Amino acid sequence: MHGDLYEQALDGQRCWIRQEDGRVKRLPVHDWLIGSQPDNPFDRAIVGMCTGPTIDLGCGPGRLVADLLRRGVPALGVDQSACAVELARSSGVPVLRRDLFGPLPGVGRWHTALLADGNVGLGGDPWRVLQRAGELLRRGGECLAEFDTAASGVEARWVRLESDQAIGPWFRWATVGLDCAARIAADVGLVLRSVHPIGDRVIASLAVR
């Protein structure tokens, strides 16, 4: 399973993502670990935009949740990886091992929902992901979603994780360009409020209407 390879990567094994057209990209798991990049400009910026109780969807080992808690912002992470959840909890970070589309606490009451590190493309369907984020938010809440500055439109594709020892199964993922953020948001009842470039990355603030 791709989850097994992801967990091996969290343990330090070199893994990469292969796309169906043969392109390969390193899986930057080390960058997602708590404390791996102290004072990272992207993390500092996105955490600084969170104004109240925040849920991080696809939080991995929980680095953003940890940063939020250090700032005194109530926060909860959600991830399906047993290894990622264990790493987060071992650092005292509250993370639930759940499917983000399944039952979650606080539906309709969260101030902020985070979708960082490409998670807007989970399952190859950014509409479904952003709709779910909107369901979790209170009236006036916002989803802080990272979009791809190098992409145009939505490119859903099959990808798989690989290492020197194993090859995982194919699964769906999407690259989502900033150029379609407003359109997708409008399709699911959100509105593009603002865009925040941070180095070569970008965060869009999508508000509940």
C-alpha positions in Angstrom: 0.0 0.0 0.0 1.1 3.6 -0.6 0.5 4.2 3.1 3.3 1.7 4.0 5.8 3.5 1.8 4.8 6.8 3.2 5.4 5.5 6.7 8.8 4.2 5.6 9.6 7.6 4.3 8.6 9.1 7.7 11.1 6.7 9.2 13.8 8.1 7.0 13.8 5.9 3.9 14.3 7.7 0.6 11.0 7.6 -1.4 9.7 9.4 -4.4 6.4 10.0 -6.3 6.1 8.6 -9.9 3.4 10.0 -12.1 1.7 8.0 -14.8 3.7 9.7 -17.5 6.9 8.6 -15.9 7.9 11.9 -14.2 9.5 11.4 -10.8 9.6 13.8 -7.9 11.2 13.4 -4.4 8.7 12.9 -1.6 9.7 15.8 0.8 8.7 14.0 4.0 11.6 15.4 6.0 10.2 18.9 5.5 6.9 17.9 7.1 8.4 16.7 10.4 8.1 18.8 13.5 11.1 21.0 14.0 12.7 20.1 10.7 12.8 23.7 9.4 12.8 26.1 12.3 11.3 29.5 11.4 10.3 28.3 7.9 8.8 31.4 6.1 5.9 29.4 4.6 4.9 27.8 7.9 5.3 31.1 9.8 3.0 32.8 7.3 0.2 30.3 7.1 0.2 29.8 10.8 0.1 33.5 11.3 -3.1 33.8 9.2 -5.1 31.4 11.5 -7.3 33.6 13.6 -9.1 31.0 15.8 -9.7 27.2 16.3 -8.0 25.5 13.3 -8.3 22.1 11.8 -5.4 20.9 9.6 -6.6 18.4 7.0 -3.9 15.9 5.9 -1.6 17.2 8.7 1.0 14.5 8.4 3.3 14.5 11.5 1.6 17.6 12.7 4.2 20.4 12.3 1.6 23.1 11.6 -0.6 22.0 14.5 2.4 22.2 16.8 3.2 25.7 15.6 -0.4 26.8 16.2 -0.4 25.4 19.7 2.8 27.3 20.5 1.1 30.5 19.4 -1.8 29.7 21.7 -4.3 28.9 18.9 -6.5 25.8 19.5 -5.8 23.3 16.8 -6.4 19.7 15.7 -4.8 17.6 13.0 -6.4 14.9 10.8 -4.5 12.3 8.9 -5.0 8.7 7.8 -1.4 7.6 8.3 -0.9 5.6 11.5 2.8 6.4 11.5 2.2 10.2 11.0 -0.4 10.2 13.8 1.9 8.3 16.1 4.8 10.8 15.5 2.5 13.7 16.1 1.1 12.3 19.3 4.6 11.4 20.6 5.3 15.1 20.4 2.2 16.0 22.3 0.3 17.2 19.2 -3.4 16.4 19.0 -4.1 14.5 15.8 -6.9 12.2 14.8 -6.4 9.2 12.6 -9.5 9.8 10.4 -10.6 10.1 6.8 -11.2 13.8 6.3 -14.5 13.0 4.5 -15.7 10.9 7.4 -17.1 12.0 10.8 -15.0 14.8 12.4 -15.5 16.9 15.5 -16.7 20.5 15.3 -18.4 20.4 11.9 -19.6 23.9 11.0 -17.7 25.5 13.9 -14.0 25.7 12.9 -12.7 29.2 12.3 -9.9 28.0 9.9 -9.2 24.9 7.8 -5.7 24.3 6.5 -4.9 22.5 3.2 -1.1 22.8 2.9 1.6 20.8 1.0 -0.6 20.0 -2.0 -3.5 18.5 0.1 -6.1 20.5 -2.0 -5.4 17.8 -4.6 -6.2 14.8 -2.4 -8.0 12.0 -4.2 -7.6 13.9 -7.5 -10.8 16.0 -6.7 -10.1 19.5 -5.4 -13.9 20.3 -5.6 -14.7 17.5 -3.1 -11.8 18.5 -0.8 -12.7 22.2 -0.7 -16.4 21.4 -0.3 -15.5 19.3 2.8 -13.3 22.1 4.2 -16.3 24.5 3.8 -18.6 22.1 5.6 -16.2 22.2 8.6 -16.1 26.0 8.8 -18.4 28.3 10.7 -20.1 31.2 9.0 -17.3 33.7 8.1 -14.6 31.1 8.5 -11.9 30.6 6.0 -10.0 27.8 4.3 -6.3 28.5 3.8 -5.3 26.4 0.8 -2.0 26.1 -0.9 -2.2 26.1 -4.7 0.5 25.3 -7.3 2.2 28.4 -8.8 3.8 26.4 -11.6 0.6 24.7 -12.7 -2.4 25.8 -14.8 -5.9 24.5 -14.2 -6.5 21.1 -12.6 -4.4 18.2 -13.6 -5.7 15.0 -12.0 -3.5 12.0 -12.6 -2.5 8.6 -11.2 0.6 8.5 -9.1 2.4 6.0 -6.9 5.1 6.0 -4.2 8.3 4.1 -4.8 11.5 3.4 -2.9 14.6 1.3 -3.6 12.9 -1.7 -2.0 9.2 -1.3 -2.9 6.6 0.0 -5.3 3.2 1.1 -4.1 -0.1 1.0 -5.9 -1.4 3.8 -8.1 -3.7 6.4 -6.5 -5.4 9.6 -7.6 -3.9 13.0 -7.0 -4.4 16.5 -8.5 -2.1 19.4 -9.2 -4.2 22.5 -8.8 -3.1 25.8 -10.3 -3.9 29.2 -8.6 -5.6 30.3 -11.8 -8.6 28.1 -11.0 -8.8 28.8 -7.3 -11.6 31.3 -7.6 -13.7 29.1 -9.9 -13.4 26.0 -7.8 -14.1 27.9 -4.6 -17.3 29.4 -6.2 -18.4 26.0 -7.3 -18.5 24.8 -3.7 -19.9 27.8 -2.0 -16.6 29.6 -1.0 -15.2 32.9 -2.3 -11.6 33.8 -3.0 -10.8 36.5 -0.4 -7.1 37.1 -0.9 -3.9 35.5 -2.3 -0.6 35.5 -0.4 2.6 34.7 -2.3 5.4 33.3 0.0 8.6 32.7 -1.9 7.8 30.3 -4.7 4.6 29.1 -2.9 1.2 30.7 -2.6 -1.7 30.5 -0.1 -5.3 31.4 -1.1 -7.8 32.5 1.5 -11.2 31.0 0.7 -14.0 32.3 2.8 -17.4 30.8 3.6 -20.1 33.0 1.9 
